């Protein structure tokens, strides 16, 4: 999944606006996005 798709998924599931920190926390928790260099 590309980053933009993952962000959309997070926001749709939350049903509300979120801070970038909140979005990043959800992405990391669910492992929906990982950079190609794995960092």
Backbone torsions as a table, in degrees:
resi	resn	phi	psi	omega
1	UNK	NA	135.0	178.4
2	UNK	-82.2	161.8	-173.8
3	UNK	-55.1	-46.4	-177.6
4	UNK	-62.3	-38.8	177.9
5	UNK	-64.7	-41.3	-179.7
6	UNK	-65.2	-40.8	178.7
7	UNK	-63.8	-43.5	178.5
8	UNK	-60.5	-43.3	179.5
9	UNK	-60.3	-44.3	179.3
10	UNK	-60.6	-48.9	-176.8
11	UNK	-66.5	-38.3	178.4
12	UNK	-65.3	-41.7	-179.4
13	UNK	-69.8	-34.7	-179.6
14	UNK	-72.9	-34.9	-179.6
15	UNK	69.9	21.7	-179.4
16	UNK	-155.7	168.4	175.3
17	UNK	-75.0	153.3	-178.3
18	UNK	-139.3	154.3	174.6
19	UNK	-76.9	163.3	177.8
20	UNK	-61.7	-35.1	178.1
21	UNK	-63.5	-44.7	179.2
22	UNK	-62.3	-43.8	179.0
23	UNK	-61.5	-47.1	-179.9
24	UNK	-60.9	-41.3	179.5
25	UNK	-61.3	-43.1	179.4
26	UNK	-66.7	-44.2	179.5
27	UNK	-59.0	-45.2	-179.2
28	UNK	-68.1	-42.0	-179.7
29	UNK	-60.7	-43.7	-176.7
30	UNK	-90.5	-5.5	-179.8
31	UNK	55.6	40.3	-179.9
32	UNK	-81.8	-14.9	179.4
33	UNK	-148.2	135.0	175.9
34	UNK	-138.8	131.2	179.7
35	UNK	-63.2	152.1	-177.6
36	UNK	-58.6	-32.7	-179.4
37	UNK	-85.6	5.8	175.8
38	UNK	65.9	13.4	-179.6
39	UNK	-85.6	NA	NA
